[in-house]
């Protein structure tokens, strides 16, 4: 989507000056492939979409740009763990970075508010939910924001594998902040997702950088399994092996806990899922980051933005819902460039797990009407908990939250911190949400298509790396193969003379 041009910002640095800043503040001799072009676009006042593999240096693009521009750089990130990791590293490099999130205590929150209000900080890390804090947002509006960054930007897109309703408002938030240049970063985005990111964020003819999706150090392999007993034996073999630290992804909390319980006596492993207390999640994550664990048994709640360089293996106990999700999770291996193995334990019956998840993602028209009618029963000046509406209507919280996000888009409701919503008008059902909900019907169909594609990936006899590259639209010559996956090994074996 093309919007009106903004006034251009005076370009502050040449490439030579930027290299000097790169050496002085970050300790790198030169830019990696794909870094300088979006930096110069942002310095010129333009927008940029960057699709680069995990570990290829996406964060440096906005970190260096932030130091070259006057004012504040706001970085929206979906995970608190990523903020802590980034701010710790930046502080060690002498960069003044501030983070605002729910894990801060009262004193830390007060200090962060003071820093923002008094003009301190070069970078500010936030979760998208933080913009609901009106007191904080008023302080932020007093600052000149020179760059607005959305990390893990595939969360913006309705076609992305990890769409999040809280990301829907980021385009309007950028306008309220004075519409600074916008940078969207992700490791996994097809052309369709790239276009959707630009549209939702209201980007203005963004400079698009796609450096390629190939990770030559990663070995992809799929092991066909007939039951969970065989899967368990493969996991046991991997945990007993010499190959460093890893992550074992499991689709459900129940299965993660079962696998952890049966392995914890023999191996130093951790358990991570969204239903564990925050303190437990933080403790086990720190243990993993400090190298004290052989592996983390986890749902997909673990890993987004985790900067652990020496992960040697990633195992998927169940196949995920899309190639995008798989590549995002498997790509956490081998960030140091050394060999790592990504193993999928494929059982066709596991499709029912992903089908169950997909069935609960998006609201239907009748569910949207129940949510709106339930909210109308509360006075206009009364914030209502999302959980209460979900309980009254028997609509899952994720679906109810999407309905509220759509009503908010139409100016009918206001969101408060802590999962509370307040209606601003009388008759919520008078607004026709059918067009919005038709979009979700399209998403359901697209999710099913993605599920079929990941099954095709598991069943293919062709090079698995080639399959991934072609899925993301990368041109690959007909005879090319990676030579570093189980499918390539099998073809090589068959080609050997008897």
Beta strands, then each sheet from edge to edge (+ up, - down):
strand 1: 48-51
strand 2: 72-76
strand 3: 97-100
strand 4: 123-126
strand 5: 145-150
strand 6: 181-186
strand 7: 207-210
strand 8: 218-224
strand 9: 245-249
strand 10: 269-272
strand 11: 295-298
strand 12: 311-316
strand 13: 340-346
strand 14: 384-385
strand 15: 413-416
strand 16: 420-423
sheet 1: 3+ 4+ 2+ 5+ 6+ 1+ 7+
sheet 2: 8+ 13+ 12+ 9+ 11+ 10+
sheet 3: 14+ 16- 15+
end
